[in-house]
Amino acid sequence: MRTRCPLCTRDVPREKQVWCTCGSAMDSGCYDAHEDWCARRGTDAWIGAFER
């Protein structure tokens, strides 16, 4: 299955995918950047909710 990172929009191979509790799959490097705008646990959660 082809997955694109919601932050950098590049393809993320299955073996490099990291899943967040909000349901987004992303590159491990983008996972740390995602924490602030995560729709479930981020300080700027409204951004993640708006983007979905």
Secondary structure, DSSP 8 states (H G I E B T S, - for coil): ---B-TTT--B--GGGEEE-TTS-EEEHHHHHHHGGG-TTT-TTHHHHHHH-
